[in-house]
Amino acid sequence: KKCFCCVCLCLLPVSQHEVVVGSESVILQCKTTPDLPEDTTVEWTRFDREIMIVHGYSNGSDHLKKQDDHYCGRTKMNKDLLRTGDLSLTLKYPTERDSGEYICIIYRDKDILRQKVVLQVRGQTHDATSIRIAVFCSVISPVLSSGISFPISSVSHAAIYFSTISSSGPRVSSSSGST
């Protein structure tokens, strides 16, 4: 008797996510058919100079002993993932160092499913460039044509205006005081 073993490797489509540094979390999507067998193993990995285990799940619970230190305490998966088929990974407090390709590997029966997720974490940027312009305005007694001027103490009012120029248009606020 000859025994043949056939392993099916299925590649699922690539999904891409972009998030800004400082975000509370990002969800790396990975979905398959619901009602997976109890012996299904899920492994989230990433290659950055070497293969890193981001999160592991097997025999109905998380397996984090081999998890890379960089991800310790920052990952979680849904509680009922085998029933729903939602194997997505939540990554808390993403940093620019988290940018890269993640692979969700599903070991189900004799099949191996892989889904690639690309994460881009960008540094914080402002919606618009803000330019602050401070202008000192004062009311000074006029210089008379005879060349006689009033002393600086005759300045009766001063105001400082701040103008912020952004993509939503200029915004002007004032702060005034007397001298």
Helices and strands as residue ranges (DSSP letters): E 8-20, E 25-28, E 41-47, E 51-58, E 61-62, G 69-71, E 75-77, H 81-84, E 89-92, G 96-98, E 100-108, E 111-122, E 132-138, G 152-154, E 158-164, E 171-177
